[in-house]
Amino acid sequence: MLKFLKGGDIKYSPTFFLTHKKWLYVLLALLLVTLYKLDNDNFIVVKPQNYNLNTINVKVEKPEWLLRYKHSVQKTVVEEHFWINKDNISLMYKTIYSSFGVGLPFLQSEGELSFIEDGRMQLNFANPRSFNVVMLWTGPEAEVVLLVNNETINLYDIYPPGTLLEISVKSRYLLYWEMFCSKKIL
């Protein structure tokens, strides 16, 4: 490091920050501000679990996203809408579907069920379901699609059938830290 002397001379010293603590505090403050700024950017992370495939990271501009898929029994389209809270937890706040199928919510105690203009049903959950991670399998029958920032990502086209996907929300610095620890950015 550089050590500034009264006469204007510059000498190299590895203990610069120890002898000039105010500069250490300035550096730490800049680091914290930088991390805070980076933390404000969140990403939807789609990570395949059972293959050596690429992870998808999509920057979140609006704090919501949705999954669209075809129900395995009824063969009708289901949409699950998620809201991202301040702790980066996905809260499923509504589900839109065309027919009652196995595993779909339908009880009045779960929320308010109504019909929307296109004839489908919409259930607004009284208590949104929280997910740190949403796990799902890909397959050509389900046609799983992720919608983020008005961008459609056809997961069934990207990942082979039978791929287990983990969908989560992560801040930029946490994402970078995980990439650094896995040595993917070195």
Disulfide bonds with the S-S distance in Angstrom:
none
